């Protein structure tokens, strides 16, 4: 293998892994946060070197901040969405024959 092919394989591998991570974070946000938290917790153990513990602390996912107006509807304060959406029934129309 030539050095060019090795570099090409490394670049393509990085692109594929980055695409996979992006897709997981977009399509499975709760699962990816659980995986990220598990990785951060395993790196943050006391038996790890200082550099890995710092990396684990940095990788720790932020908690979901659901304040009033965020639309989370997770609390009983009644600060959910301000305007409820109204449902509209579907109306099917026949095509006019030309």
Secondary structure, DSSP 8 states (H G I E B T S, - for coil): --HHHHHHHHHHHHHHHHHHHHHHHHH-HHHHHHHHHHHHHHHTSTTS-HHHHHHHHHHS-------TTS----SSS--S-SS---------------
